[in-house]
């Protein structure tokens, strides 16, 4: 999901550089939304993992 957030961020930067303000703003909002969803899912996963007593694998 972080990969999609980065893709939307790159699209927003390119669109802003080319003067497409509306598209850049929409892509940036999508990137922020995906980033926050990924962070929330990570925190939930970490809390559940700690509650189950399993050690995290890297």
ChimeraX commands (.cxc) that place a marker at each C-alpha (Angstrom):
marker #1 position 0.00,0.00,0.00 radius 0.5
marker #1 position 2.94,2.29,0.63 radius 0.5
marker #1 position 4.04,1.61,-2.95 radius 0.5
marker #1 position 0.72,3.00,-4.24 radius 0.5
marker #1 position 1.08,6.05,-2.02 radius 0.5
marker #1 position 4.52,6.70,-3.53 radius 0.5
marker #1 position 3.13,6.23,-7.05 radius 0.5
marker #1 position 0.39,8.79,-6.38 radius 0.5
marker #1 position 2.97,11.16,-4.90 radius 0.5
marker #1 position 5.15,10.92,-8.02 radius 0.5
marker #1 position 2.11,11.48,-10.24 radius 0.5
marker #1 position 1.21,14.56,-8.19 radius 0.5
marker #1 position 4.73,15.98,-8.46 radius 0.5
marker #1 position 4.87,15.42,-12.22 radius 0.5
marker #1 position 1.37,16.85,-12.73 radius 0.5
marker #1 position 2.25,19.92,-10.64 radius 0.5
marker #1 position 5.43,20.46,-12.63 radius 0.5
marker #1 position 3.45,20.33,-15.87 radius 0.5
marker #1 position 0.79,22.74,-14.58 radius 0.5
marker #1 position -2.10,20.34,-13.97 radius 0.5
marker #1 position -3.14,21.69,-10.58 radius 0.5
marker #1 position -6.41,19.80,-10.27 radius 0.5
marker #1 position -4.86,16.45,-11.11 radius 0.5
marker #1 position -1.92,17.14,-8.81 radius 0.5
marker #1 position -4.22,17.97,-5.91 radius 0.5
marker #1 position -6.31,14.85,-6.44 radius 0.5
marker #1 position -3.26,12.61,-6.69 radius 0.5
marker #1 position -1.80,14.18,-3.56 radius 0.5
marker #1 position -5.01,13.56,-1.60 radius 0.5
marker #1 position -4.97,9.95,-2.78 radius 0.5
marker #1 position -1.36,9.57,-1.68 radius 0.5
marker #1 position -2.12,11.01,1.77 radius 0.5
marker #1 position -5.16,8.79,2.19 radius 0.5
marker #1 position -3.26,5.63,1.25 radius 0.5
marker #1 position -0.36,6.57,3.52 radius 0.5
marker #1 position -2.61,7.10,6.54 radius 0.5
marker #1 position -4.52,3.87,5.89 radius 0.5
marker #1 position -1.22,1.98,5.67 radius 0.5
marker #1 position 0.00,3.49,8.95 radius 0.5
marker #1 position -3.26,2.65,10.74 radius 0.5
marker #1 position -3.20,-0.93,9.45 radius 0.5
marker #1 position 0.43,-1.26,10.56 radius 0.5
marker #1 position -0.36,-0.02,14.07 radius 0.5
marker #1 position -3.35,-2.35,14.37 radius 0.5
marker #1 position -1.24,-5.26,13.16 radius 0.5
marker #1 position 1.54,-4.42,15.62 radius 0.5
marker #1 position -0.86,-4.15,18.57 radius 0.5
marker #1 position -2.56,-7.44,17.72 radius 0.5
marker #1 position 0.85,-9.09,17.31 radius 0.5
marker #1 position 1.95,-7.87,20.73 radius 0.5
marker #1 position -1.28,-9.00,22.34 radius 0.5
marker #1 position -0.88,-12.50,20.92 radius 0.5
marker #1 position 2.65,-12.71,22.32 radius 0.5
marker #1 position 4.36,-13.44,19.04 radius 0.5
marker #1 position 7.71,-11.85,18.30 radius 0.5
marker #1 position 7.79,-9.74,15.14 radius 0.5
marker #1 position 9.63,-11.16,12.16 radius 0.5
marker #1 position 11.74,-8.90,10.03 radius 0.5
marker link #1:1,2 radius 0.2
marker link #1:2,3 radius 0.2
marker link #1:3,4 radius 0.2
marker link #1:4,5 radius 0.2
marker link #1:5,6 radius 0.2
marker link #1:6,7 radius 0.2
marker link #1:7,8 radius 0.2
marker link #1:8,9 radius 0.2
marker link #1:9,10 radius 0.2
marker link #1:10,11 radius 0.2
marker link #1:11,12 radius 0.2
marker link #1:12,13 radius 0.2
marker link #1:13,14 radius 0.2
marker link #1:14,15 radius 0.2
marker link #1:15,16 radius 0.2
marker link #1:16,17 radius 0.2
marker link #1:17,18 radius 0.2
marker link #1:18,19 radius 0.2
marker link #1:19,20 radius 0.2
marker link #1:20,21 radius 0.2
marker link #1:21,22 radius 0.2
marker link #1:22,23 radius 0.2
marker link #1:23,24 radius 0.2
marker link #1:24,25 radius 0.2
marker link #1:25,26 radius 0.2
marker link #1:26,27 radius 0.2
marker link #1:27,28 radius 0.2
marker link #1:28,29 radius 0.2
marker link #1:29,30 radius 0.2
marker link #1:30,31 radius 0.2
marker link #1:31,32 radius 0.2
marker link #1:32,33 radius 0.2
marker link #1:33,34 radius 0.2
marker link #1:34,35 radius 0.2
marker link #1:35,36 radius 0.2
marker link #1:36,37 radius 0.2
marker link #1:37,38 radius 0.2
marker link #1:38,39 radius 0.2
marker link #1:39,40 radius 0.2
marker link #1:40,41 radius 0.2
marker link #1:41,42 radius 0.2
marker link #1:42,43 radius 0.2
marker link #1:43,44 radius 0.2
marker link #1:44,45 radius 0.2
marker link #1:45,46 radius 0.2
marker link #1:46,47 radius 0.2
marker link #1:47,48 radius 0.2
marker link #1:48,49 radius 0.2
marker link #1:49,50 radius 0.2
marker link #1:50,51 radius 0.2
marker link #1:51,52 radius 0.2
marker link #1:52,53 radius 0.2
marker link #1:53,54 radius 0.2
marker link #1:54,55 radius 0.2
marker link #1:55,56 radius 0.2
marker link #1:56,57 radius 0.2
marker link #1:57,58 radius 0.2
view
